[in-house]
C-alpha cells in the first residue's frame, strides 16, 4: 500500500535500506539482504516517510510527481549516501 511505497521512495532517495530496529538490521546483514550502508530508521527518516505518504495520498488521483517532496528531502538529506558529484 501507500506506506510501503513511501518507505520504498525514501530508501531509494537515501540510496540505502533502513530497518525498524537493530535486530532487524542485524538479521538483514546476516542474510545478505541489507545492501550497502544500512541503518536503523531515525526520527527524521520517520517524519520524511510520513511526509511522502501524505503527498502520495493527497495526489493519489494525479500522475506521479517527480522526486521526493522538498520537505521530506530536507529530513532525508543528512542520511543520504552515494549522491555522486
VOGU-3710 file (C-alpha; in Angstrom, 3 decimals, decimal comma):
1> xxxxxxxxxx> 0,000/0,000/0,000  0,882/3,621/0,371  3,098/3,170/3,434  5,222/0,558/1,655  5,521/2,878/-1,347  6,518/5,817/0,881  9,186/3,715/2,602  10,478/2,498/-0,769  10,664/6,046/-2,140  12,610/7,169/0,942
11> xxxxxxxxxx> 15,016/4,215/0,713  15,619/4,879/-2,989  16,305/8,552/-2,279  18,696/7,633/0,532  20,433/5,001/-1,617  20,315/2,714/1,403  17,898/0,485/3,257  16,621/1,297/6,722  15,273/-1,013/9,392  12,889/-0,688/12,324
21> xxxxxxxxxx> 15,474/-1,699/14,930  18,963/-3,098/15,398  17,685/-6,687/15,473  16,081/-6,291/12,043  19,239/-4,621/10,734  21,452/-7,407/12,085  19,189/-10,075/10,582  19,313/-8,355/7,175  23,101/-8,048/7,333  23,403/-11,714/8,299
31> xxxxxxxxxx> 21,146/-12,922/5,478  22,818/-10,639/2,936  19,778/-8,508/2,093  20,844/-5,268/3,822  22,784/-3,780/0,920  25,417/-1,108/1,429  25,323/1,283/4,397  22,085/0,063/6,022  20,832/1,983/9,060  18,225/1,806/11,785
41> xxxxxxxxxx> 15,433/4,260/11,000  15,829/7,634/12,683  13,093/10,033/13,807  13,969/12,281/10,839  13,531/9,414/8,377  10,206/8,528/10,029  8,990/12,109/9,524  10,154/12,058/5,896  8,275/8,806/5,245  5,122/10,373/6,709
51> xxxxxxxxxx> 5,565/13,458/4,510  5,999/11,247/1,441  2,949/9,212/2,489  0,898/12,407/2,819  1,990/13,543/-0,635  1,128/10,173/-2,178  -2,307/10,183/-0,563  -3,116/13,799/-1,410  -2,088/13,265/-5,041  -3,488/9,749/-5,450
61> xxxxxxxxxx> -5,628/10,674/-8,468  -2,905/12,584/-10,265  0,013/11,467/-12,372  3,062/10,540/-10,280  5,077/13,559/-9,210  8,752/13,878/-9,898  11,024/13,075/-6,997  10,698/13,341/-3,250  8,711/16,259/-1,795  11,067/19,077/-0,776
71> xxxxxxxxxx> 10,026/18,920/2,878  10,805/15,194/3,010  14,136/15,705/1,237  15,224/18,143/3,952  14,753/15,400/6,549  16,425/12,728/4,394  19,434/14,642/3,052  21,661/14,214/6,151  21,306/10,416/5,822  21,670/10,199/2,030
81> xxxxx> 24,628/8,300/0,539  26,103/7,873/-2,923  24,796/11,103/-4,397  27,695/11,435/-6,806  29,108/14,827/-7,645
//
